[in-house]
Amino acid sequence: METPTPTDVSVIEAQLGRPPRGLRAIAHRCACGNPDVVETAPRLPDGTPFPTTYYLTCPRAASAIGTLEANGVMREMTERLATDPELAAAYRAAHEDYLARRDAIEVLVGFPSAGGMPDRVKCLHVLVAHALVAGPGVNPLGDEALAMLPRWWRSGPCVGGPAADAGPDAHDGRGANA
C-alpha cells in the first residue's frame, strides 16, 4: 500500500467525479501510473460501516466491468458457484482473504464482505479490485472478470496526472501492486 499524494487524490477525485470517501491508501496502480484501486477505511468518518475495502476508481475499467455485468456475467458466475464445489471453495477462500485484509485495518463484527462473497456474485467491480490488489490466484472470479476486460489502459491515462508512459503492452491488466 502507498500513501496517496495530493496529486493522487486529485486524480482519484477526477476519476470518481467526487472526493473519495474513507481513503486510506493507493492499493493498486494501473500501467499508466494512475491509481486504479484505493483502500478505504472499514468505517467512514461518520462511523458508517463501509465494507468495500478495495474500491475501483478507474472509470474506463469500471465501464468495461459494467458491460460485463449487463451481459449477465454475474448471474453465470453465481450459477457456477452452485454447481462447481472447487470454484465455490476457492471463492470462499477469496472471501476469507478479503475479510482478513479488512479486519487487519478494523474488524466489522458481523458485517459481510463485499461483492456478494462468499455465496453469490453481486459486484464484479469489487471482485476485480480485490484480484488486482491480491494478485493472481486469490479471487478466482475476480481473475476471470479481469481476463474478460479489454485493455483499458492502452489509450493512456483515464484522467490527467503524472502517469508514466507504460506503453500499450506494458502489463497484463494488473499494473503494479502498491
Secondary structure, DSSP 8 states (H G I E B T S, - for coil): -B---HHHHHHHHHHHTS--SSEEEEEEE-TTSSEEEEEE-SB-TTS-B----EEE--HHHHHHHHHHHHTTHHHHHHHHHHH-HHHHHHHHHHHHHHHHHHHHH---TT---STTTTT----HHHHHHHHHHH-TTS-HHHHHHHHHS--TTTT--SS-SS-----TTSSSS--EE-
